Amino acid sequence: MGDTGLVQILEGALMAAGEALSLQRMSQLFDEFDRPANADLREALEEVGRRCEGRGYELVQVAGGYRFQVRQSLSTWVGRLWQERPPRYSRALLETLSLIAYRQPITRGDIEEIRGVAVSTNIIKTLQERDWVRVVGHRDVPGRPAMYATTRQFLDYFNLKSLEDLPPLAEIKDLDNLSGDLPLGEPLEVAGQDSSEAAEVGTEVADPPPDDQQSLDGEPRLEEDPAALD
């Protein structure tokens, strides 16, 4: 490393990467015989984080590693740098995503049984295109339906280290504001994820309109209409 300090090298790498860097990737920045131990990397990262105090950006740890990002308190002003508005997702998509996150692995049929409405193919497609959801296997029943789970990119996007960091469902008053309860980040590289089980779902689904066989999201309603999520 010569006269260049470890803290300075990590600062430069994190600034240039534009994505989260794991300890393994950081160690690969150095020659084999000049490679710092993980303990040294963590100590240097703590110093990097301290240097961010009082600045408009911070060092955060997510599932994919460490990254710099603008502080959430500045989002109102920084967001004006871009003309396009942030995407807004339908209640149906947020309900589907939350069920996958809290009940994974879960099949499309399970989601439909809980929500009481058919899951649009476009919803599953959107979640997979954003790399928030992936197929992790198939249930050993007739038809072998796909089982879905969230990805590490899902954790990184919402600034989560693991599924255990998901907020309790009781704290999410309105699924339409799910993105407001989870801190948004930039989408990152997909990788494997922790297999820890998440909390049980306990949020009720709104009742369907009495004179219409469609849900509020325009999806065809199934014959069975469970009143709430278990």
LINSUL-V350997 format. One record per residue. N is the residue number from 0. OMEGA is omega as a letter, one per 20 degrees, with the letter a starting at -180 (none if undefined). NEAR is the number of other ideal C-beta (glycine too) atoms within 8 Angstrom. D_FIRST is the distance of its C-alpha to the first C-alpha in Angstrom with 2 decimals. Layout:
n = {N:N}
omega = {OMEGA:OMEGA}
near = {NEAR:NEAR}
d_first = {D_FIRST:D_FIRST}
This chain:
n = {0:1:2:3:4:5:6:7:8:9:10:11:12:13:14:15:16:17:18:19:20:21:22:23:24:25:26:27:28:29:30:31:32:33:34:35:36:37:38:39:40:41:42:43:44:45:46:47:48:49:50:51:52:53:54:55:56:57:58:59:60:61:62:63:64:65:66:67:68:69:70:71:72:73:74:75:76:77:78:79:80:81:82:83:84:85:86:87:88:89:90:91:92:93:94:95:96:97:98:99:100:101:102:103:104:105:106:107:108:109:110:111:112:113:114:115:116:117:118:119:120:121:122:123:124:125:126:127:128:129:130:131:132:133:134:135:136:137:138:139:140:141:142:143:144:145:146:147:148:149:150:151:152:153:154:155:156:157:158:159:160:161:162:163:164:165:166:167:168:169:170:171:172:173:174:175:176:177:178:179:180:181:182:183:184:185:186:187:188:189:190:191:192:193:194:195:196:197:198:199:200:201:202:203:204:205:206:207:208:209:210:211:212:213:214:215:216:217:218:219:220:221:222:223:224:225:226:227:228:229}
omega = {r:a:a:a:a:a:a:r:a:r:a:a:a:r:a:a:a:r:a:r:r:r:r:r:r:a:a:r:a:r:a:a:r:a:r:r:r:r:r:r:a:r:r:r:r:r:r:r:r:r:r:a:a:r:a:r:a:r:a:r:r:a:a:a:a:r:r:r:r:r:a:a:a:a:a:a:a:a:a:r:a:a:a:a:r:a:r:a:a:r:a:r:a:r:r:r:a:r:r:a:a:a:a:i:a:a:r:r:r:a:a:r:a:a:a:r:r:r:r:r:a:r:r:r:r:a:r:r:r:a:r:a:r:r:a:r:r:a:a:r:r:a:r:a:r:r:a:r:r:a:r:r:r:r:a:a:a:r:r:r:a:r:r:r:r:r:r:a:r:a:a:a:a:a:r:a:a:a:r:r:r:a:a:r:r:r:a:a:a:r:r:a:r:a:a:a:a:a:r:a:r:a:a:r:a:r:a:r:a:a:a:a:r:r:r:a:r:a:r:a:r:r:r:a:r:a:a:r:a:none}
near = {8:3:4:6:7:10:10:8:11:13:10:8:11:13:7:6:9:3:9:13:11:9:9:6:9:13:11:6:7:9:5:5:4:7:8:10:6:8:6:9:14:9:8:12:11:8:9:13:10:7:9:11:6:3:7:5:8:9:11:9:6:15:12:14:11:12:14:9:9:8:8:6:4:9:8:6:6:8:8:6:4:5:2:4:4:6:4:4:7:7:9:14:11:13:11:14:13:14:15:15:12:12:11:12:8:11:11:10:7:10:13:12:10:13:13:13:13:8:13:8:6:6:12:13:8:9:13:10:6:9:11:11:13:10:7:8:7:8:8:4:6:3:4:8:10:9:13:14:12:12:13:11:15:14:17:16:13:10:10:13:8:10:13:8:7:10:7:7:12:5:7:13:4:6:10:6:9:12:8:5:8:10:6:8:11:6:8:13:8:8:9:3:13:7:4:7:4:10:7:7:12:7:10:6:12:5:4:13:6:4:3:6:5:9:10:7:8:5:11:7:11:10:3:6:8:10:6:7:10:6}
d_first = {0.00:3.78:6.34:5.61:6.98:7.63:11.08:10.51:8.75:11.70:14.12:13.52:13.83:16.91:18.39:18.19:19.29:22.78:23.30:22.42:19.26:19.66:17.24:17.45:16.51:13.49:12.31:13.00:10.34:7.92:9.05:11.82:10.70:7.26:9.25:10.07:13.83:16.07:17.06:13.65:13.58:17.13:16.57:13.96:16.51:19.22:17.65:17.32:20.98:22.04:20.72:23.00:26.05:28.64:27.19:28.88:26.40:25.08:22.70:24.93:24.78:27.13:28.01:25.42:22.47:21.12:21.83:22.63:26.35:28.99:30.90:34.23:36.15:35.29:36.45:39.81:38.37:35.37:37.68:39.74:37.11:38.51:42.21:42.60:43.53:41.65:43.41:46.15:47.02:50.50:51.60:52.23:48.62:47.28:49.77:48.77:45.04:45.66:47.85:45.24:42.55:44.81:46.88:44.57:45.24:48.33:50.60:52.09:55.46:54.22:53.03:56.38:58.30:56.52:56.61:60.09:59.31:58.09:54.38:54.02:52.24:50.47:48.93:47.39:46.30:44.63:42.74:41.55:40.63:38.41:36.87:37.98:40.33:40.46:42.97:42.00:45.19:48.96:51.57:53.93:57.09:59.32:57.46:54.05:52.75:49.04:47.18:44.66:41.59:38.86:35.41:31.93:32.11:35.12:33.17:30.29:32.88:34.62:31.53:32.38:30.23:33.15:36.89:37.53:36.36:39.24:41.72:45.03:47.65:49.90:47.55:47.77:51.12:51.22:49.50:49.81:47.27:44.90:42.07:42.72:42.25:38.95:36.10:35.46:32.08:31.07:31.69:28.68:28.11:30.65:29.76:31.67:32.82:33.87:37.40:38.44:41.98:42.59:45.45:48.97:50.25:52.92:53.39:56.78:57.34:59.71:63.24:64.33:66.79:70.29:71.87:69.09:67.67:64.24:61.40:60.12:57.47:60.15:59.39:62.38:63.28:63.74:66.97:65.39:63.90:62.16:62.39:58.93:55.68:55.83}
